[in-house]
Amino acid sequence: MNKLNLYVVDDDEAVRRSLGLLLLSRGYAVQTFASGESFLSAIRPQDGGCVILDLRMVGMSGLQVFDELRLRSSPLVVLFLSGNGDISTAVDAVQRGAFGWLEKPCSEEVLLEKVKLALARAAVVVAMADAQHKAQALWDKLTEREQEVARRVANGDSNKEIARTLLPPCEPRTVETHRAKAYAKLGLGTPTELDRFLRDHGL
């Protein structure tokens, strides 16, 4: 599994320092950023983990950073920091996919528990992304004709029916060859396993 990262993005230096020191004291390798722009320029698209993101900042707001992360299909789990006047905005962000929010000022116990839960969620997201990447890599090893036959096999079609309706048509024996190669490349053995593989990974 890829390493899980932990970030704090807040333009308030005092908040940044206190959160950073607290998380470091609990063994977290945390990185802090003074702006959304600097944070976005530093991370890679595949970086997984959790970002504690202030809602109101000079320059890009927390919501704008959140939207940019979504545009990048980032696997990062987002925890928002919000003041009293930002709670409705934070709740709206959660409804749009953020993991949660923390109200300023936040107790150490609440923060640490929320970070623990967020990183647990991040581990699941990263594992799912890894599985998807591996599945796509396996699928890409198939030729276009093998992929076409595999989809038809997963749909329950017989070799004879597939051979008759392929363009151009071919012999059932040829379909059987494509089928066997697809099974071998994907490490599968039955139409049911093939159907589950395609459904689970959106292929």
FIKOLKOL-922161 format. One record per residue: residue number from 1; residue in three letters; x, y, z of N, C-alpha, C, O in turn. Coordinates in steps of 0.001 Angstrom, whole numbers. Example, Ala and Ser with C-alpha at 12.3 -4.5 7.8 and 13.67 -1.06 7.14 Angstrom:
BEGIN
{1,'Ala',{13190,-5690,7800},{12300,-4500,7800},{13200,-3300,7800},{14236,-3319,8465}};
{2,'Ser',{12850,-2250,7080},{13670,-1060,7140},{12900,30,7870},{13409,1138,8039}};
end
This chain:
BEGIN
{1,'Met',{839,-1196,0},{0,0,0},{876,1248,0},{1925,1283,642}};
{2,'Asn',{430,2275,-731},{1170,3528,-771},{1162,4212,586},{255,3999,1391}};
{3,'Lys',{2179,5039,838},{2262,5789,2091},{1099,6767,2191},{700,7373,1197}};
{4,'Leu',{560,6915,3394},{-502,7884,3627},{120,9189,4098},{924,9199,5030}};
{5,'Asn',{-247,10275,3462},{262,11600,3795},{-724,12332,4698},{-1921,12045,4688}};
{6,'Leu',{-209,13278,5477},{-1057,14117,6314},{-627,15566,6122},{540,15911,6305}};
{7,'Tyr',{-1591,16410,5748},{-1303,17811,5459},{-2200,18724,6290},{-3331,18376,6627}};
{8,'Val',{-1666,19896,6609},{-2453,20974,7207},{-2296,22190,6314},{-1178,22612,6019}};
{9,'Val',{-3428,22759,5878},{-3400,23947,5022},{-4192,25044,5715},{-5415,24960,5831}};
{10,'Asp',{-3487,26080,6177},{-4136,27173,6907},{-3248,28410,6793},{-2034,28321,6973}};
{11,'Asp',{-3848,29561,6495},{-3040,30778,6359},{-2757,31451,7694},{-2059,32464,7740}};
{12,'Asp',{-3290,30900,8778},{-3004,31408,10120},{-1789,30656,10663},{-1871,29459,10936}};
{13,'Glu',{-672,31350,10818},{569,30703,11233},{444,30030,12591},{990,28947,12802}};
{14,'Ala',{-281,30676,13522},{-420,30105,14863},{-1178,28772,14820},{-809,27813,15498}};
{15,'Val',{-2232,28733,14017},{-3008,27499,13883},{-2158,26423,13226},{-2149,25266,13646}};
{16,'Arg',{-1447,26832,12188},{-582,25891,11471},{450,25268,12402},{665,24055,12398}};
{17,'Arg',{1080,26121,13198},{2139,25653,14093},{1570,24735,15176},{2132,23675,15455}};
{18,'Ser',{459,25142,15781},{-97,24346,16882},{-583,22981,16394},{-364,21965,17055}};
{19,'Leu',{-1243,22962,15232},{-1703,21679,14696},{-520,20804,14292},{-500,19600,14548}};
{20,'Gly',{461,21435,13659},{1637,20687,13232},{2371,20057,14401},{2754,18889,14347}};
{21,'Leu',{2566,20839,15464},{3272,20326,16640},{2482,19224,17334},{3055,18230,17779}};
{22,'Leu',{1176,19398,17424},{336,18383,18058},{419,17060,17299},{600,15999,17896}};
{23,'Leu',{287,17138,15991},{296,15920,15174},{1676,15272,15178},{1794,14048,15220}};
{24,'Leu',{2715,16095,15135},{4074,15560,15210},{4316,14851,16539},{4969,13809,16587}};
{25,'Ser',{3785,15424,17613},{3978,14828,18941},{3273,13482,19068},{3600,12688,19950}};
{26,'Arg',{2305,13226,18186},{1595,11944,18200},{2142,10985,17144},{1540,9946,16870}};
{27,'Gly',{3276,11335,16557},{3930,10433,15625},{3539,10580,14174},{3956,9773,13343}};
{28,'Tyr',{2744,11595,13843},{2346,11800,12453},{3392,12630,11706},{3872,13642,12218}};
{29,'Ala',{3736,12201,10512},{4656,12970,9659},{3829,13972,8873},{3450,13720,7729}};
{30,'Val',{3555,15106,9492},{2649,16093,8907},{3423,17168,8156},{4520,17556,8558}};
{31,'Gln',{2835,17646,7055},{3379,18762,6292},{2374,19908,6348},{1170,19684,6227}};
{32,'Thr',{2860,21132,6530},{1957,22280,6636},{2181,23248,5484},{3290,23383,4968}};
{33,'Phe',{1093,23922,5089},{1139,24877,3986},{353,26123,4364},{-683,26042,5023}};
{34,'Ala',{861,27286,3935},{240,28567,4279},{-837,28988,3283},{-1554,29959,3527}};
{35,'Ser',{-963,28271,2162},{-1967,28644,1165},{-2393,27423,373},{-1668,26433,274}};
{36,'Gly',{-3593,27521,-190},{-4076,26444,-1036},{-3232,26286,-2280},{-3010,25174,-2760}};
{37,'Glu',{-2756,27425,-2805},{-1944,27385,-4018},{-651,26602,-3800},{-281,25764,-4622}};
{38,'Ser',{35,26879,-2688},{1302,26188,-2429},{1069,24700,-2175},{1881,23861,-2565}};
{39,'Phe',{-36,24384,-1522},{-383,22988,-1274},{-625,22239,-2580},{-81,21156,-2791}};
{40,'Leu',{-1439,22818,-3448},{-1779,22157,-4710},{-568,21975,-5612},{-478,20999,-6356}};
{41,'Ser',{360,22919,-5543},{1549,22808,-6384},{2540,21766,-5858},{3412,21303,-6594}};
{42,'Ala',{2400,21400,-4579},{3359,20484,-3960},{2946,19022,-4044},{3800,18135,-4043}};
{43,'Ile',{1646,18763,-4117},{1186,17373,-4082},{1136,16768,-5479},{1068,17472,-6486}};
{44,'Arg',{1173,15434,-5504},{1052,14693,-6754},{-361,14116,-6859},{-999,13870,-5836}};
{45,'Pro',{-857,13896,-8073},{-2233,13412,-8235},{-2521,12116,-7495},{-3641,11901,-7030}};
{46,'Gln',{-1516,11248,-7382},{-1744,9939,-6767},{-1549,9931,-5264},{-1772,8901,-4628}};
{47,'Asp',{-1136,11059,-4668},{-887,11104,-3228},{-2164,10826,-2444},{-3182,11490,-2636}};
{48,'Gly',{-2096,9831,-1556},{-3233,9512,-715},{-2983,9937,720},{-1837,10137,1122}};
{49,'Gly',{-4039,10075,1482},{-3910,10488,2873},{-5022,11439,3252},{-6141,11334,2751}};
{50,'Cys',{-4710,12368,4141},{-5708,13302,4664},{-5163,14717,4640},{-3987,14942,4925}};
{51,'Val',{-6016,15669,4299},{-5652,17081,4377},{-6646,17794,5292},{-7859,17710,5100}};
{52,'Ile',{-6107,18498,6291},{-6916,19351,7166},{-6888,20740,6538},{-5844,21391,6489}};
{53,'Leu',{-8025,21174,6069},{-8100,22326,5172},{-8964,23440,5761},{-10148,23239,6032}};
{54,'Asp',{-8362,24617,5955},{-9123,25764,6461},{-10105,26238,5392},{-9776,26274,4206}};
{55,'Leu',{-11306,26598,5819},{-12305,27059,4859},{-11991,28443,4308},{-12081,28678,3103}};
{56,'Arg',{-11623,29354,5200},{-11389,30738,4768},{-9908,31057,4799},{-9277,31053,5856}};
{57,'Met',{-9363,31334,3622},{-7944,31685,3516},{-7766,32791,2497},{-8604,32982,1616}};
{58,'Val',{-6671,33516,2624},{-6309,34510,1613},{-5936,33746,344},{-5259,32720,406}};
{59,'Gly',{-6379,34248,-796},{-6151,33522,-2034},{-7252,32498,-2230},{-8428,32800,-2026}};
{60,'Met',{-6881,31295,-2621},{-7876,30246,-2802},{-8521,29880,-1475},{-7828,29698,-474}};
{61,'Ser',{-9838,29773,-1462},{-10536,29334,-260},{-10411,27820,-130},{-10013,27131,-1070}};
{62,'Gly',{-10755,27323,1039},{-10721,25883,1237},{-11638,25150,275},{-11298,24077,-224}};
{63,'Leu',{-12808,25735,15},{-13741,25108,-915},{-13168,25059,-2333},{-13363,24079,-3053}};
{64,'Gln',{-12468,26111,-2727},{-11854,26117,-4055},{-10770,25049,-4161},{-10629,24394,-5194}};
{65,'Val',{-10010,24883,-3090},{-8989,23827,-3069},{-9670,22461,-3134},{-9224,21575,-3863}};
{66,'Phe',{-10739,22294,-2381},{-11501,21050,-2384},{-12025,20725,-3779},{-11937,19586,-4237}};
{67,'Asp',{-12567,21732,-4442},{-13084,21537,-5801},{-11965,21144,-6765},{-12158,20304,-7644}};
{68,'Glu',{-10793,21761,-6593},{-9662,21430,-7456},{-9204,19988,-7213},{-8852,19282,-8157}};
{69,'Leu',{-9209,19558,-5966},{-8853,18172,-5656},{-9820,17205,-6322},{-9417,16156,-6824}};
{70,'Arg',{-11085,17564,-6323},{-12087,16701,-6970},{-11883,16671,-8471},{-12026,15621,-9097}};
{71,'Leu',{-11550,17817,-9056},{-11280,17858,-10495},{-10093,16972,-10863},{-10065,16371,-11937}};
{72,'Arg',{-9123,16898,-9972},{-7935,16073,-10202},{-8168,14609,-9852},{-7271,13781,-10017}};
{73,'Ser',{-9370,14282,-9369},{-9683,12928,-8895},{-8700,12488,-7818},{-8271,11334,-7785}};
{74,'Ser',{-8349,13425,-6936},{-7402,13139,-5865},{-8001,12162,-4862},{-9171,12290,-4501}};
{75,'Pro',{-7205,11174,-4401},{-7693,10244,-3383},{-7641,10809,-1969},{-8019,10124,-1019}};
{76,'Leu',{-7175,12058,-1813},{-7046,12640,-478},{-8399,12782,212},{-9383,13198,-399}};
{77,'Val',{-8428,12429,1490},{-9610,12622,2336},{-9509,14015,2951},{-8463,14389,3482}};
{78,'Val',{-10597,14780,2878},{-10569,16192,3298},{-11328,16397,4605},{-12489,16012,4742}};
{79,'Leu',{-10632,17019,5564},{-11239,17481,6813},{-11192,19002,6811},{-10114,19583,6692}};
{80,'Phe',{-12335,19651,6939},{-12362,21116,6950},{-12266,21660,8364},{-12818,21088,9304}};
{81,'Leu',{-11548,22788,8503},{-11534,23584,9727},{-12449,24779,9505},{-12289,25511,8527}};
{82,'Ser',{-13396,24980,10394},{-14345,26070,10181},{-14590,26854,11459},{-14567,26302,12559}};
{83,'Gly',{-14826,28156,11295},{-15237,29005,12401},{-16739,28928,12580},{-17423,28254,11810}};
{84,'Asn',{-17264,29620,13599},{-18698,29552,13879},{-19556,29911,12678},{-20585,29282,12431}};
{85,'Gly',{-19130,30924,11930},{-19930,31386,10792},{-19825,30495,9574},{-20513,30729,8580}};
{86,'Asp',{-18973,29473,9626},{-18738,28631,8453},{-19356,27251,8567},{-19172,26418,7680}};
{87,'Ile',{-20087,26994,9644},{-20559,25633,9880},{-21478,25151,8763},{-21344,24015,8308}};
{88,'Ser',{-22411,25994,8311},{-23320,25567,7246},{-22555,25260,5970},{-22894,24331,5236}};
{89,'Thr',{-21512,26057,5710},{-20675,25813,4532},{-19923,24499,4670},{-19790,23746,3705}};
{90,'Ala',{-19431,24226,5877},{-18705,22983,6122},{-19624,21772,5961},{-19238,20760,5375}};
{91,'Val',{-20833,21887,6484},{-21799,20791,6352},{-22106,20546,4875},{-22202,19399,4438}};
{92,'Asp',{-22258,21626,4109},{-22503,21499,2674},{-21337,20791,1986},{-21539,19972,1089}};
{93,'Ala',{-20120,21113,2412},{-18932,20480,1828},{-18921,18980,2106},{-18533,18185,1250}};
{94,'Val',{-19350,18600,3313},{-19429,17183,3658},{-20443,16480,2750},{-20214,15356,2305}};
{95,'Gln',{-21550,17146,2485},{-22550,16565,1598},{-22009,16411,176},{-22500,15587,-596}};
{96,'Arg',{-21004,17203,-161},{-20402,17139,-1495},{-19212,16186,-1553},{-18576,16052,-2598}};
{97,'Gly',{-18908,15523,-438},{-17866,14506,-484},{-16732,14653,502},{-15892,13758,599}};
{98,'Ala',{-16674,15770,1251},{-15636,15906,2271},{-15902,14895,3389},{-17045,14501,3621}};
{99,'Phe',{-14835,14480,4080},{-14983,13470,5126},{-15665,14041,6362},{-16467,13361,7002}};
{100,'Gly',{-15349,15288,6698},{-15927,15885,7887},{-15397,17288,8111},{-14691,17844,7271}};
{101,'Trp',{-15748,17846,9250},{-15276,19193,9569},{-15033,19317,11065},{-15627,18612,11881}};
{102,'Leu',{-14151,20229,11386},{-13784,20530,12769},{-14024,22005,13021},{-13617,22854,12227}};
{103,'Glu',{-14690,22311,14134},{-14979,23703,14447},{-13836,24305,15251},{-13367,23706,16219}};
{104,'Lys',{-13387,25495,14848},{-12361,26216,15593},{-12995,26909,16793},{-14080,27474,16655}};
{105,'Pro',{-12361,26889,17963},{-11192,26063,18302},{-11627,24626,18553},{-12758,24378,18970}};
{106,'Cys',{-10733,23685,18299},{-11065,22268,18418},{-10192,21628,19500},{-8994,21900,19583}};
{107,'Ser',{-10793,20791,20314},{-10019,20126,21364},{-9063,19115,20735},{-9319,18585,19654}};
{108,'Glu',{-7965,18863,21432},{-6975,17925,20920},{-7582,16539,20733},{-7305,15865,19741}};
{109,'Glu',{-8408,16114,21684},{-8980,14775,21624},{-9872,14614,20397},{-9808,13604,19697}};
{110,'Val',{-10702,15621,20148},{-11613,15567,18999},{-10814,15558,17696},{-11094,14775,16788}};
{111,'Leu',{-9820,16435,17620},{-9007,16511,16416},{-8289,15201,16136},{-8325,14698,15013}};
{112,'Leu',{-7640,14649,17147},{-6866,13421,16962},{-7763,12244,16586},{-7386,11412,15760}};
{113,'Glu',{-8929,12174,17182},{-9849,11087,16842},{-10340,11230,15402},{-10456,10240,14679}};
{114,'Lys',{-10628,12471,14987},{-11099,12705,13626},{-10008,12396,12611},{-10282,11828,11554}};
{115,'Val',{-8785,12766,12927},{-7663,12475,12033},{-7459,10970,11916},{-7200,10453,10830}};
{116,'Lys',{-7577,10277,13031},{-7432,8808,13026},{-8472,8175,12107},{-8149,7293,11311}};
{117,'Leu',{-9708,8623,12217},{-10778,8088,11377},{-10567,8444,9905},{-10807,7629,9015}};
{118,'Ala',{-10110,9686,9666},{-9885,10134,8288},{-8777,9324,7623},{-8886,8964,6451}};
{119,'Leu',{-7711,9036,8370},{-6611,8256,7811},{-7027,6800,7582},{-6550,6155,6648}};
{120,'Ala',{-7914,6286,8433},{-8441,4941,8211},{-9249,4903,6925},{-9166,3951,6150}};
{121,'Arg',{-10030,5951,6712},{-10793,6058,5468},{-9841,6201,4281},{-10067,5612,3224}};
{122,'Ala',{-8783,6980,4459},{-7802,7186,3391},{-7141,5875,2991},{-6862,5647,1813}};
{123,'Ala',{-6891,5015,3975},{-6283,3717,3687},{-7193,2880,2792},{-6722,2188,1890}};
{124,'Val',{-8494,2948,3048},{-9461,2230,2215},{-9479,2798,803},{-9502,2048,-173}};
{125,'Val',{-9469,4128,693},{-9489,4783,-620},{-8259,4399,-1435},{-8360,4095,-2624}};
{126,'Val',{-7095,4416,-783},{-5845,4066,-1470},{-5860,2607,-1917},{-5434,2286,-3027}};
{127,'Ala',{-6352,1727,-1048},{-6421,304,-1395},{-7339,87,-2593},{-7034,-712,-3478}};
{128,'Met',{-8451,796,-2619},{-9379,682,-3744},{-8756,1214,-5029},{-8929,633,-6101}};
{129,'Ala',{-8033,2320,-4912},{-7375,2892,-6079},{-6290,1956,-6611},{-6127,1808,-7822}};
{130,'Asp',{-5552,1328,-5697},{-4520,367,-6104},{-5152,-815,-6837},{-4646,-1263,-7866}};
{131,'Ala',{-6261,-1312,-6295},{-6938,-2447,-6912},{-7453,-2082,-8296},{-7372,-2879,-9232}};
{132,'Gln',{-7985,-866,-8416},{-8487,-412,-9711},{-7352,-291,-10727},{-7495,-678,-11887}};
{133,'His',{-6234,249,-10273},{-5071,401,-11156},{-4574,-953,-11645},{-4271,-1111,-12828}};
{134,'Lys',{-4491,-1922,-10755},{-4022,-3256,-11120},{-5003,-3930,-12071},{-4595,-4599,-13020}};
{135,'Ala',{-6300,-3752,-11815},{-7309,-4347,-12690},{-7241,-3750,-14093},{-7337,-4465,-15090}};
{136,'Gln',{-7074,-2435,-14154},{-6975,-1776,-15456},{-5733,-2249,-16210},{-5777,-2451,-17423}};
{137,'Ala',{-4623,-2426,-15483},{-3388,-2893,-16118},{-3576,-4295,-16691},{-3090,-4583,-17784}};
{138,'Leu',{-4272,-5165,-15972},{-4551,-6508,-16471},{-5445,-6462,-17704},{-5195,-7144,-18697}};
{139,'Trp',{-6488,-5648,-17621},{-7438,-5526,-18731},{-6748,-4998,-19989},{-7066,-5423,-21099}};
{140,'Asp',{-5814,-4081,-19815},{-5107,-3494,-20954},{-4191,-4493,-21661},{-3756,-4244,-22786}};
{141,'Lys',{-3895,-5628,-21005},{-3065,-6658,-21627},{-3848,-7442,-22686},{-3258,-8097,-23545}};
{142,'Leu',{-5178,-7370,-22617},{-6007,-8071,-23587},{-6052,-7297,-24904},{-6035,-6066,-24909}};
{143,'Thr',{-6108,-8021,-26010},{-6312,-7371,-27298},{-7758,-6877,-27367},{-8587,-7268,-26546}};
{144,'Glu',{-8062,-6019,-28343},{-9436,-5528,-28475},{-10411,-6680,-28699},{-11509,-6679,-28141}};
{145,'Arg',{-10024,-7652,-29501},{-10912,-8787,-29756},{-11093,-9630,-28498},{-12193,-10116,-28235}};
{146,'Glu',{-10019,-9809,-27710},{-10136,-10556,-26461},{-11040,-9829,-25474},{-11809,-10467,-24754}};
{147,'Gln',{-10957,-8509,-25432},{-11843,-7733,-24559},{-13293,-7875,-24996},{-14194,-8022,-24170}};
{148,'Glu',{-13503,-7830,-26303},{-14863,-7964,-26834},{-15443,-9334,-26484},{-16586,-9437,-26041}};
{149,'Val',{-14648,-10378,-26685},{-15099,-11723,-26352},{-15331,-11853,-24851},{-16316,-12458,-24427}};
{150,'Ala',{-14430,-11289,-24038},{-14562,-11369,-22581},{-15873,-10742,-22112},{-16555,-11297,-21251}};
{151,'Arg',{-16220,-9601,-22669},{-17480,-8942,-22281},{-18674,-9833,-22623},{-19621,-9937,-21844}};
{152,'Arg',{-18623,-10470,-23786},{-19727,-11328,-24207},{-19807,-12588,-23347},{-20898,-13059,-23025}};
{153,'Val',{-18655,-13124,-22983},{-18626,-14289,-22113},{-19220,-13934,-20752},{-20017,-14691,-20199}};
{154,'Ala',{-18824,-12769,-20212},{-19338,-12322,-18919},{-20847,-12118,-18966},{-21536,-12240,-17953}};
{155,'Asn',{-21350,-11806,-20162},{-22790,-11590,-20351},{-23550,-12911,-20448},{-24781,-12928,-20457}};
{156,'Gly',{-22800,-14026,-20522},{-23442,-15335,-20582},{-23625,-15892,-21973},{-24268,-16929,-22135}};
{157,'Asp',{-23077,-15231,-22993},{-23218,-15700,-24372},{-22345,-16930,-24607},{-21260,-17049,-24037}};
{158,'Ser',{-22821,-17834,-25441},{-22074,-19042,-25769},{-21015,-18748,-26824},{-21084,-17734,-27519}};
{159,'Asn',{-20032,-19643,-26937},{-19005,-19478,-27970},{-19624,-19416,-29351},{-19208,-18618,-30191}};
{160,'Lys',{-20611,-20252,-29584},{-21257,-20297,-30899},{-21959,-18986,-31221},{-21854,-18472,-32335}};
{161,'Glu',{-22676,-18450,-30235},{-23390,-17188,-30440},{-22418,-16030,-30651},{-22634,-15176,-31511}};
{162,'Ile',{-21353,-16012,-29863},{-20342,-14959,-30002},{-19709,-15035,-31385},{-19553,-14013,-32053}};
{163,'Ala',{-19344,-16242,-31819},{-18703,-16417,-33129},{-19609,-15924,-34248},{-19136,-15322,-35212}};
{164,'Arg',{-20900,-16174,-34124},{-21847,-15813,-35187},{-22056,-14309,-35287},{-22268,-13788,-36382}};
{165,'Thr',{-21997,-13592,-34140},{-22346,-12165,-34131},{-21140,-11218,-34118},{-21304,-10004,-34245}};
{166,'Leu',{-19934,-11768,-33966},{-18750,-10913,-34042},{-18597,-10355,-35453},{-19041,-10964,-36426}};
{167,'Leu',{-17974,-9211,-35547},{-17663,-8623,-36858},{-16158,-8516,-37012},{-15518,-7789,-36252}};
{168,'Pro',{-15566,-9227,-37987},{-16242,-10215,-38839},{-16508,-11493,-38065},{-15827,-11762,-37075}};
{169,'Pro',{-17496,-12300,-38499},{-17788,-13572,-37827},{-16581,-14503,-37877},{-15705,-14365,-38731}};
{170,'Cys',{-16553,-15454,-36942},{-15446,-16413,-36911},{-15970,-17760,-36436},{-17168,-17922,-36205}};
{171,'Glu',{-15081,-18710,-36295},{-15451,-20038,-35828},{-15517,-20065,-34300},{-14773,-19344,-33635}};
{172,'Pro',{-16406,-20894,-33738},{-16462,-21037,-32275},{-15118,-21419,-31672},{-14807,-21030,-30547}};
{173,'Arg',{-14322,-22179,-32416},{-13011,-22567,-31899},{-12114,-21343,-31692},{-11326,-21283,-30748}};
{174,'Thr',{-12253,-20368,-32600},{-11475,-19127,-32471},{-11921,-18346,-31237},{-11097,-17783,-30515}};
{175,'Val',{-13226,-18320,-31005},{-13752,-17652,-29812},{-13211,-18327,-28559},{-12845,-17652,-27597}};
{176,'Glu',{-13161,-19655,-28568},{-12640,-20396,-27425},{-11186,-20023,-27142},{-10773,-19925,-25987}};
{177,'Thr',{-10412,-19816,-28214},{-9011,-19414,-28054},{-8921,-18034,-27410},{-8144,-17830,-26478}};
{178,'His',{-9720,-17086,-27910},{-9735,-15735,-27329},{-10176,-15784,-25864},{-9626,-15093,-25006}};
{179,'Arg',{-11161,-16603,-25610},{-11702,-16745,-24256},{-10626,-17272,-23304},{-10442,-16746,-22206}};
{180,'Ala',{-9923,-18310,-23737},{-8883,-18910,-22899},{-7761,-17915,-22624},{-7253,-17841,-21505}};
{181,'Lys',{-7378,-17153,-23640},{-6320,-16157,-23457},{-6750,-15060,-22488},{-5957,-14603,-21665}};
{182,'Ala',{-8014,-14640,-22592},{-8524,-13609,-21685},{-8522,-14106,-20245},{-8096,-13393,-19336}};
{183,'Tyr',{-8997,-15328,-20040},{-8980,-15912,-18694},{-7559,-15962,-18134},{-7324,-15614,-16976}};
{184,'Ala',{-6613,-16401,-18973},{-5230,-16552,-18518},{-4622,-15209,-18141},{-3942,-15103,-17120}};
{185,'Lys',{-4857,-14181,-18952},{-4273,-12866,-18696},{-4870,-12212,-17453},{-4187,-11479,-16738}};
{186,'Leu',{-6146,-12482,-17206},{-6826,-11864,-16056},{-6728,-12709,-14793},{-7065,-12241,-13706}};
{187,'Gly',{-6269,-13950,-14931},{-6186,-14830,-13770},{-7546,-15278,-13288},{-7742,-15476,-12089}};
{188,'Leu',{-8496,-15443,-14206},{-9853,-15847,-13878},{-10168,-17179,-14544},{-9406,-17660,-15382}};
{189,'Gly',{-11320,-17782,-14157},{-11604,-19096,-14704},{-13041,-19372,-15086},{-13330,-20383,-15726}};
{190,'Thr',{-13975,-18461,-14692},{-15383,-18711,-14994},{-16061,-17422,-15461},{-15575,-16328,-15174}};
{191,'Pro',{-17191,-17546,-16184},{-17943,-16351,-16582},{-18390,-15515,-15384},{-18437,-14287,-15464}};
{192,'Thr',{-18718,-16177,-14279},{-19152,-15449,-13083},{-18020,-14586,-12533},{-18239,-13428,-12177}};
{193,'Glu',{-16810,-15144,-12463},{-15653,-14374,-11995},{-15359,-13220,-12939},{-15016,-12121,-12502}};
{194,'Leu',{-15494,-13473,-14222},{-15244,-12428,-15218},{-16266,-11302,-15100},{-15910,-10125,-15167}};
{195,'Asp',{-17520,-11661,-14925},{-18572,-10659,-14760},{-18330,-9816,-13515},{-18490,-8596,-13552}};
{196,'Arg',{-17943,-10458,-12411},{-17672,-9729,-11166},{-16480,-8786,-11334},{-16501,-7649,-10863}};
{197,'Phe',{-15448,-9275,-12011},{-14264,-8461,-12268},{-14620,-7189,-13030},{-14187,-6098,-12660}};
{198,'Leu',{-15400,-7328,-14081},{-15774,-6175,-14901},{-16669,-5206,-14118},{-16515,-3990,-14232}};
{199,'Arg',{-17582,-5733,-13343},{-18490,-4884,-12579},{-17757,-4168,-11430},{-17945,-2970,-11216}};
{200,'Asp',{-16932,-4908,-10708},{-16238,-4335,-9558},{-15321,-3193,-9953},{-15124,-2256,-9180}};
{201,'His',{-14758,-3264,-11154},{-13779,-2269,-11573},{-14280,-1337,-12670},{-13506,-574,-13248}};
{202,'Gly',{-15573,-1401,-12951},{-16166,-477,-13912},{-15585,-585,-15297},{-15432,424,-15986}};
{203,'Leu',{-15262,-1777,-15714},{-14625,-1976,-17017},{-15632,-2428,-18079},{-15259,-2641,-19233}};
end
